[in-house]
Amino acid sequence: MSFQALFDFEAALAEYTGAPYVVVTDGCTHALELCFRYDAVRQTSFTAYTYLSVPMLMHHLGIKFAFTDETWTGEYQFGDTRIWDSARRLEPGMYKPGQFQCLSFGWTKPLQLGKVGAVLTDDVTAYRHFSRQRSDGRDLNIPWEAETELIWGWHYCPTLESCERGLELLPTIEPKAQPGIYPDLRKIPFDLAKI
């Protein structure tokens, strides 16, 4: 099986955003998860005006967190980490050196593909690690039965059809940073301890 469409989409996103490396995933939340695991973050803070999956991810990973009052457009940073939720931003040259910027290509985002996300980075070691982790711990350049070394990973690869569609749509999108459109999660009555 050829994963060329995935590799080509990653290369196109790298050129568009200015990131030296891009790892495409099956969603922004999974992109964030790879980054938080890689940097072994144990505590952070972030805006209360974000999507529900973000605090749920923190709970899943055992990360202590605090909400802030930050309102945002396009992206926000997690505390003093190098991790950014850039789910509502896609612009040429947007990459910030030394950072992990996680993108979403959901239906309300600048590039609408559905369940697809990505990590922008200039850290080649992290790039290689993320590339394998999102693909069940394997190197997609090698047939899986010929692998001689696997790492722990997850089934976080997007479909090749989504990558092909991304290649078609990327040159046609209007670059933009969208405002955060989420309610204050502190006012939603859910108990993460019961999840």
matplotlib code that plots the C-alpha trace (Angstrom):
import matplotlib.pyplot as plt

x = [0.0, 1.3, 1.0, 2.2, -0.9, -0.3, 3.4, 2.4, -0.2, 2.4, 4.9, 2.2, 1.3, 4.9, 5.5, 2.2, 2.8, 6.6, 7.0, 10.0, 8.0, 4.4, 2.7, -0.9, -3.2, -6.9, -7.7, -6.4, -7.1, -4.9, -2.2, -2.3, -2.1, 1.1, 2.6, 1.6, 2.9, 6.2, 6.9, 5.7, 3.6, 2.1, 0.4, -0.8, -3.3, -5.4, -8.4, -11.8, -13.2, -12.1, -13.6, -14.7, -12.2, -9.3, -10.1, -11.2, -7.8, -6.1, -8.2, -7.3, -3.6, -3.7, -2.6, -3.6, -4.9, -6.5, -8.7, -7.8, -10.0, -8.1, -10.2, -8.4, -8.4, -6.9, -4.8, -3.8, -0.9, -1.0, 0.6, 4.3, 4.6, 5.6, 2.2, -0.4, -4.0, -4.1, -7.3, -8.9, -5.9, -4.4, -2.3, 0.9, 4.0, 2.1, 4.7, 6.4, 9.9, 10.5, 6.8, 4.3, 1.3, -1.7, -4.2, -7.7, -9.3, -12.9, -16.0, -16.0, -12.2, -10.3, -9.5, -12.6, -11.7, -13.6, -11.7, -8.1, -5.5, -1.7, 1.3, 3.7, 7.2, 10.9, 12.0, 13.2, 13.3, 9.7, 8.6, 10.0, 8.5, 5.0, 5.1, 5.5, 3.2, 0.2, 0.7, 0.5, 4.2, 5.4, 7.3, 5.0, 7.9, 8.4, 5.8, 4.6, 5.5, 9.1, 9.4, 12.3, 11.6, 8.2, 7.4, 4.2, 1.7, -1.9, -4.2, -4.3, -3.6, -6.1, -7.6, -5.6, -8.8, -8.8, -5.2, -5.9, -8.8, -6.5, -4.1, -6.9, -8.4, -5.3, -4.4, -8.0, -8.6, -8.9, -6.1, -7.6, -7.5, -11.0, -12.1, -12.7, -16.4, -16.7, -18.7, -17.0, -16.4, -16.4, -20.2, -21.0, -22.0, -19.8, -17.7, -14.5, -13.9, -16.9, -15.6]
y = [0.0, 3.5, 6.3, 8.9, 11.0, 11.4, 12.3, 14.7, 16.4, 16.8, 18.3, 20.7, 21.8, 22.3, 24.6, 26.5, 27.1, 27.4, 24.5, 22.3, 19.2, 18.2, 15.1, 14.6, 12.9, 11.9, 15.0, 17.9, 16.3, 13.3, 15.7, 17.5, 14.1, 13.2, 16.5, 16.3, 12.7, 13.6, 16.5, 14.6, 17.6, 17.0, 20.4, 23.3, 26.0, 27.0, 29.1, 28.1, 29.0, 25.9, 22.7, 20.0, 17.4, 19.5, 19.2, 15.6, 14.9, 16.4, 14.0, 11.1, 11.8, 12.6, 16.2, 18.7, 21.9, 25.3, 27.4, 30.9, 33.8, 34.2, 35.0, 34.1, 34.1, 31.3, 29.7, 29.7, 28.3, 25.8, 27.6, 27.8, 24.7, 24.8, 23.3, 25.4, 24.6, 26.2, 24.6, 27.7, 29.1, 28.2, 30.9, 31.0, 31.2, 30.8, 28.4, 29.7, 28.2, 25.9, 25.2, 22.4, 23.9, 21.5, 22.1, 20.9, 20.4, 19.9, 21.1, 24.6, 25.2, 27.0, 23.8, 21.5, 17.9, 16.3, 14.2, 15.3, 17.3, 17.9, 18.9, 21.6, 21.4, 22.1, 19.3, 16.4, 13.9, 14.7, 14.6, 11.1, 10.0, 11.5, 10.0, 6.5, 7.0, 8.1, 5.0, 2.2, 2.7, 1.8, 3.5, 4.0, 3.8, 0.1, -2.7, -3.4, -7.1, -6.0, -3.8, -4.6, -2.1, -0.9, 1.8, 2.2, 4.1, 4.5, 4.3, 8.0, 8.1, 10.0, 8.3, 8.6, 10.0, 12.9, 13.6, 13.6, 16.0, 18.2, 18.4, 19.5, 22.1, 23.7, 25.9, 27.2, 28.2, 31.7, 32.1, 33.1, 32.9, 32.4, 33.6, 31.0, 30.3, 28.2, 28.8, 29.1, 25.5, 26.6, 27.1, 23.7, 21.2, 18.1, 16.3, 15.0, 12.8, 10.7, 10.0]
z = [0.0, -0.9, 1.6, -1.0, -0.7, 3.1, 2.5, -0.2, 2.0, 4.8, 2.3, 1.0, 4.5, 5.4, 2.4, 3.1, 6.8, 6.8, 9.3, 8.5, 9.4, 9.5, 10.8, 9.7, 12.2, 12.3, 14.4, 16.4, 19.7, 18.8, 17.5, 20.9, 22.7, 20.8, 21.8, 25.5, 25.8, 24.0, 26.3, 29.4, 30.5, 34.0, 34.6, 32.4, 32.0, 29.0, 28.0, 29.3, 25.8, 24.0, 22.7, 25.2, 24.0, 25.4, 29.1, 28.5, 26.9, 30.0, 32.2, 30.0, 30.3, 34.0, 33.4, 36.1, 34.6, 35.3, 33.1, 32.2, 30.9, 27.7, 24.6, 21.4, 17.6, 15.6, 18.3, 21.9, 23.9, 26.7, 29.7, 29.5, 27.2, 23.5, 22.6, 20.7, 19.8, 16.3, 15.4, 14.0, 12.1, 8.7, 7.1, 4.9, 7.0, 10.3, 11.9, 15.1, 15.4, 18.4, 18.9, 18.4, 16.6, 16.3, 13.5, 12.8, 9.5, 10.8, 9.1, 10.6, 10.1, 7.3, 5.5, 5.8, 5.5, 8.4, 10.9, 10.1, 12.1, 12.0, 14.1, 12.8, 14.2, 13.5, 15.9, 13.7, 16.6, 17.6, 13.9, 13.5, 16.8, 16.0, 12.5, 13.9, 16.9, 14.8, 12.6, 15.2, 16.1, 12.6, 9.8, 6.8, 4.4, 5.2, 4.8, 8.3, 8.1, 7.3, 10.4, 12.6, 15.4, 16.5, 19.1, 21.2, 19.0, 18.2, 15.2, 14.6, 10.8, 8.6, 5.5, 2.3, 0.7, 3.2, 2.3, -1.4, -0.8, 1.3, -1.6, -3.9, -1.5, 0.1, -2.9, -3.0, 0.7, 2.0, 4.6, 8.0, 11.7, 13.1, 16.5, 19.2, 19.2, 22.3, 25.5, 28.9, 29.9, 33.6, 33.2, 31.8, 34.4, 33.8, 36.2, 34.7, 37.8, 36.7, 33.2]

ax = plt.figure().add_subplot(projection="3d")
ax.plot(x, y, z, "-o")
ax.set_aspect("equal")
plt.show()
